[in-house]
Amino acid sequence: MSVYHEMRLLQNLDMIRIHRIVVALVLTAVHPTVLLSQPVERRLESLDRGLVAARLENGNVFLSWRLLNIDTDATEFNVYRVVDSSKTKVNDAPIRLTNFVDRDADSPDHQYSVGIVRDGKEVAVSEPVSIWSEQYHEIPIKSLDLYRPGDASVGDLDGDGQYEIVLHQVSRPRDNSHEGLTGTPILDAYTLDGKHLWRIDLGVNIREGEHYTQFMVYDFDGDGRAEIACKTADGTRDADGRIIGDATADYRVKDEQDKRYGRVLDGPEFLTMFDGLTGKALQTVDYVPSRNPIDGWGGIGGNGGNDSYGNRCDRFLACVAYLDGKHPSLVMCRGVYGRIVLAAWDWRDGKFSARWTFDSGISHPPFANASPYSGMGGHSLSVADVDEDGKDEIVYQAMLIDDDGSGLYSTGLRHGDSMHISDMDPERPGQEVFTIQENEGATVRFQTPGAALRDAKTGEILWSHSPGIDVKSGLAADIDPRHPGYEIWGGPGGLRTVKGLSIGQAPRSSSFAIWWDGDLLRELVARSRITKWNWNEEREETLLDTRARGGNRGPNLVADIIGDWREELLMTSPDGKSLRLYTTVDPTEHRLTTLMHDSQYRLGIAWQNVVYNKPAHPSFFLGERREIEAPDGR
C-alpha cells in the first residue's frame, strides 16, 4: 500500500477532524511544555509524504519527507534505497525524525522510498523518487515571447496527494498609478516534473499588474482536487479554447493623451471558477462589486486623495477562508485607500453562491462622513481565527472582518504596505498583528504611527512608534534567540523585540522570511539570496545564493511544498525557460508536522500571490528556545 492510499484510508475525505495545539512557553528547564487541544472540524488537503532526495557535494544523499496531521507521536520511518524495484533498508532502527543522510549512496541511478511505521509495524511505503543532482529541481515551462514568469501558487490539481504549480506569466505590467497598455495575463499549470497541464489567457480586458490579477488555487468543494478562481472579463479564453463573454470586445482606453490610457473602465466584470485539472471554465458570475462609481474609492488611506481615472477603483485582493469553520470560501476584495468591499462566495456542487458582502461605503473629499473601516486596507491581507471560535476572520491591514461579514474592529491606523500575523509573543494569549503605515501628503496631519503591534482579537495597540513617519517596509520573524518571541523591524529604531524594545541594528532585508536551516529561527530572503541574521555581529550572512547556481531575481513562491516542515524557494531560471525549486539540505533535529497542515499557514500560501507578496505565518509560535510541537491542523 502506498503512503497516499494509506493516508486516504485514515482520513475521512469529506471532513478531517484536526486538533489545534496551543504551545506554552518553555523558558527554562523547570517550565514544562503544556499542550492543549482544541478540536475543530475543517477540510484539509490529503497529501503524500513529499519525499525529496538531493545529492550533496560530498556524494551523500540528503532525504526529507512530510510528517502529516494523521501521524502520532509514535509514528516512525524506514528509509529504503531502491534499485530495479529491489528495496534495501538503509537505517538500522526506525527513525523518528523526518530527514536522513545516506552516507553510502554509491550508485547514481538508484531511488528512495520511505516506509511508515506504526506501533512497531510498517504499514505503508511511499512511491520511489529519483535523486536530484543539484540542490534544486528544474521544472521546464512553456515560455512566451515578451513574457516572464511571475507569481506562483500550488494546489493538488489532480487529487494524487502531490502539489502542482499554477504560474502567472506576466507581460508589460503596469501599476495602477501609471497609464499604458499591458499584455494579457496568462495562467499556466505544471506538474513538478514539468508536464504542462493547461493555459488560460485572461484577455485584453484584464489589465496586467500586481494590483489587478489575484488568483486563488484551493480545493473549494472538498472533492480532493483544487480549483482556480480569478477575475475575468469579455475575451477570457479557458484552456479548452472557450471564450467568456464577447470575444471581440476591447474596452481599453486607446487615447495616449488620456490619463486613463490603457485602463479598462467599461464593460462587464466577471468572476470565474476554473477546473484545476483541465483549466476549463466551470461557472462565471458577475464580479462583486462593480467599479462604479469610479471616483467613489478615495479616502484617508495613503495620501488621502481620490481619482476618476481608475487608480483607486481597481485595487484588488483575494483570499480563502473557512468562514463556517468547516468549508473553504472564496473572498474577492476591491479597494484599499478608501472604500473597501469584500464579497464572500461558496463553491458547492459546481455552482457559486453568495455568502455575504462587506462594504465600507462610498465617500468623497474631505471624507468627513467616511466609515471607520474606509482607508484601512493594505497591499496584502491575511486569514486567521483570531477569536478561536473555529471560524476565520479576514485581517485587512488596519481592520478586521468577522466570519459573518461584519466589521469586528478598525484600528484607525490607515493604509500600509506590509502586515504580519501570528503568535509572535507566546508570553501573552492569542495572536498579534504587526503593520507598517503610510504617512504622506495631507495624511501626515493624522500622525498615524509608522509601525504598530496590536492584539489580533481586540485590535488593542500594544506598542507603536514613529507617528507621522512614512514607513516603507517591515517584517516580523524570530531571528534572534536571545529574546522571547519574534523580532520586528521597519522604520526608525532598528530591530525590536516583540515587546517593542530596540535591541540594535536591523537586517537590510525586510520583505520575506523562510524556515531553511536546521534550527527554529527564521531566515531571510533577499531577492535571490537566503541569509541568516548574525545577532552578535548584526549582519546578514548568505546561506544560499541562487545567482551562483543560476538563479534569478526574487522568488515566485516561498512555501512548504515538499520534504519536511521547512520551506522551499521557487525561482525562475536565468533564461526564463524553467522554474527551479530549491530545498534545504541541512539536517534538523526538530520533528514538526508539515506547515501545510496548519490551516492559517496553508491559507497564507493561497494568498501569497496577492499584490505585495508576503510570507505565510502559522497560527502557533514557531521559534527558537522553545520545545515546539507543530499542531496537527489549523
C-alpha positions, 0 to 999 in steps of 0.5 A: 500500500502506498503512503497516499492510499494509506493516508486516504484510508485514515482520513475521512475525505469529506471532513478531517477532524484536526486538533489545534495545539496551543504551545506554552512557553518553555523558558527554562528547564523547570517550565514544562511544555503544556499542550492543549487541544482544541478540536475543530472540524475543517477540510484539509488537503490529503497529501503524500509524504513529499519525499525529496532526495538531493545529492550533496557535494560530498556524494551523500544523499540528503532525504526529507519527507512530510510528517502529516496531521494523521501521524502520532507521536509514535509514528516512525520511518524506514528509509529504503534505497531502491534499485530495479524495484529491489528495496534495501533498508538503509537505517538500522532502527526506525527513525523518528525524525523526518530527514536522513543522510545516506552516507553510502549512496554509491550508485547514481541511478538508484531511488528512495522510498520511505516506509511508515511505521506504526506501533512497531509495524510498517504499514505503508511505503511511499512511491520511489523518487529519483535523486536530484543532482543539484540542490534544486529541481528544474521544472521546464515551462512553456515560455512566451515571447515578451513574457516572464514568469511571475507569481506562483501558487500550488494546489493538488490539481489532480487529487494524487496527494502531490502539489502542482504549480499554477504560474502567472506569466506576466507581460508589460505590467503596469501599476495602477498609478501609471497609464499604458497598455499591458499584455494579457495575463496568462495562467499556466499549470505544471506538474513538478516534473514539468508536464504542462497541464493547461493555459488560460489567457485572461484577455485584453480586458484584464489589465496586467499588474500586481494590483489587478490579477489575484488568483486563488488555487484551493480545493473549494468543494472538498472533492480532493482536487483544487480549483482556480478562481480569478477575475475575468472579463469579455475575451477570457479564453479557458484552456479548452479554447472557450471564450467568456463573454464577447470575444471581440470586445476591447474596452481599453482606453486607446487615447495616449493623451488620456490619463486613463490610457490603457485602463479598462473602465467599461464593460462587464466584470466577471468572476470565474471558477476554473477546473484545476485539472483541465483549466476549463471554465466551470461557472462565471458570475458577475464580479462583486462589486462593480467599479462604479462609481469610479471616483467613489474609492478615495479616502484617508488611506495613503495620501488621502486623495481620490481619482476618476481615472481608475487608480483607486477603483481597481485595487484588488485582493483575494483570499480563502477562508473557512468562514463556517469553520468547516468549508473553504470560501472564496473572498474577492476584495476591491479597494484599499485607500478608501472604500473597501468591499469584500464579497464572500462566495461558496463553491458547492456542487459546481455552482457559486453562491453568495455568502455575504458582502462587506462594504465600507461605503462610498465617500468623497473629499474631505471624507468627513462622513467616511466609515471607520473601516474606509482607508484601512486596507493594505497591499496584502491581507491575511486569514486567521481565527483570531477569536478561536471560535473555529471560524476565520476572520479576514485581517485587512491591514488596519481592520478586521472582518468577522466570519459573518461579514461584519466589521469586528474592529478598525484600528484607525491606523490607515493604509500600509504596505506590509502586515504580519500575523501570528503568535509572535509573543507566546508570553501573552494569549492569542495572536498579534498583528504587526503593520507598517503605515503610510504617512504622506501628503495631507495624511501626515496631519493624522500622525498615524504611527509608522509601525504598530503591534496590536492584539489580533482579537481586540485590535488593542495597540500594544506598542507603536512608534514613529507617528507621522513617519512614512514607513516603507517596509517591515517584517516580523520573524524570530531571528534572534534567540536571545529574546522571547518571541519574534523580532520586528523591524521597519522604520526608525529604531532598528530591530525590536523585540516583540515587546517593542524594545530596540535591541540594535541594528536591523537586517537590510532585508525586510520583505520575506522570511523562510524556515531553511536551516536546521534550527527554529529561527527564521531566515531571510530572503533577499531577492535571490539570496537566503541569509541568516541574521548574525545577532552578535555581529548584526549582519546578514550572512548568505546561506544560499545564493541562487545567482551562483547556481543560476538563479534569478531575481526574487522568488515566485513562491516561498512555501512548504511544498515538499520534504519536511516542515521547512520551506522551499524557494521557487525561482525562475531560471536565468533564461526564463525557460524553467522554474527551479525549486530549491530545498534545504539540505541541512539536517534538523533535529526538530520533528514538526508536522508539515506547515501545510497542515496548519490551516492559517499557514496553508491559507497564507500560501493561497494568498501569497500571490496577492499584490505585495507578496508576503510570507505565510505565518502559522497560527502557533509560535514557531521559534527558537528556545522553545520545545515546539510541537507543530499542531496537527491542523489549523 
